[in-house]
Amino acid sequence: MTYRVGPKGQVVLPKALRDELGILPGDQVDVARQGDGLLVRRARAGSRLYRQLASSDLDLLRDLRVEREREAAKDAER
């Protein structure tokens, strides 16, 4: 996969990879140099429960993500 770096140095993470790794809007990621490239991974700073769910049940994690997005949409409408 090849992506263009935007004017602010931003790169969009592919949705399939975000879903697979449980990366949600607003989450933090760690970026490190690895050889001549970069390593990007979900930051470990999230709640203990969230990390347990991410490693044990991706379907449940996706359901929680959808619910979180619905709640955010409702809050934005208010």
Secondary structure, 3 states (H helix, E strand, C coil): CCCCCCCCCCCCCCHHHHHHHCCCCCCCEEEEEECCEEEEEECCCCCHHHHHHHHHCHHHHHHHHHHHHHHHHHHHHC
